[in-house]
Amino acid sequence: MKKIACLLALLIAGAAAPAIAANDVAGVVDSLWQALSHGPGVGADAGRLRSLFHPQARIYGLHYENGVAKTVVRSAEEFIARQAGAGERGFYQRGIFRQVQRHADFAQVFSTVESRFDAAAPRAEFVGINSLQLAREGDRWLILSLCATG
């Protein structure tokens, strides 16, 4: 329990978290949220993101325009480039609930996340659920697709 509290404190503070095994489905998902998190004036960790996604991965984002849902589809590289761009404010994301279904070399993960623009904010700016599909290639798991809402 103490170890979890320390890791959460690091994530909320925006400090570098310890490396997580890429051969563990849950570890890949945790690494994704850590790689996306960043302080103001910097972007997400593009190198780390590239190591988590299959080169042919697709990212589906549900966005709202005038109250109407619209799906945007990006390649992994388009998604990474967009996330790696420096923004005026920070972005801190962490998983708060996860359900993993795994069969052989395929896994489906539902991950509920909360996001903040300020690491010290007492409440999340928004909470969303993400669906990830992963495949094991050799000794590591790679994200094949990410469907995100928020």
GIPE-V7991 format. One record per helix or strand. SS is the DSSP state (H for helix, E for strand). FROM is the first residue (numbers start at 1). LEN is the number of residues. If there is no record, write none. Layout:
# GIPE-V7991
<<SS/FROM/LEN> <SS/FROM/LEN>>
This chain:
# GIPE-V7991
<<H/2/12> <H/25/12> <E/38/1> <H/46/7> <E/53/13> <E/68/8> <H/76/9> <E/91/13> <E/106/11> <E/126/12> <E/140/9>>
